[in-house]
């Protein structure tokens, strides 16, 4: 099993993720080979909170063009972590 630092890459800060904080939901970019139980344990250990639910989304590769050059973006995994009512991640609420 890998450490929480290797599973959680960084939080996702977007307009949608800021709105979801009102509903106790936080978004993170995680490593591709991590599963829901590892992600849940990593978030609970790192932020000292209780997690109710973990939803994972595999974001596929996309083709991008820059002039005559064609490339692909990287594939990555996004998770939406729902924490228990009344708890919050203080490190992410200041953003």
C-alpha positions, 0 to 999 in steps of 0.5 A, spaced: 500 500 500 502 506 498 502 513 502 497 518 502 502 523 499 503 518 493 495 517 492 493 524 493 496 528 488 493 535 489 486 538 490 482 541 484 480 548 485 475 550 480 468 553 480 464 547 481 469 544 486 468 551 490 460 550 490 461 543 492 464 545 498 457 547 501 455 540 500 461 537 504 464 535 497 472 535 495 475 534 489 482 531 488 487 529 483 489 522 485 494 516 482 491 512 476 492 505 480 489 507 486 482 505 488 476 507 493 478 504 499 486 507 499 483 514 497 478 513 503 484 511 508 489 516 505 484 522 506 482 520 513 489 519 515 492 526 512 486 531 514 484 527 520 476 527 518 471 521 517 469 520 509 462 518 508 463 516 500 468 516 495 466 517 487 472 516 482 472 519 475 477 516 470 478 522 465 480 520 458 485 522 454 483 528 449 486 530 442 489 537 442 491 541 436 496 546 436 497 549 429 499 543 424 501 539 430 497 534 434 498 531 441 494 528 446 493 530 453 494 525 459 489 521 462 488 522 470 483 520 475 479 525 479 475 523 485 469 527 489 470 525 497 464 526 501 465 528 508 461 527 514 456 532 516 459 538 520 466 536 518 470 540 513 478 540 511 480 546 514 486 546 509 482 547 503 477 552 506 481 558 505 482 557 498 
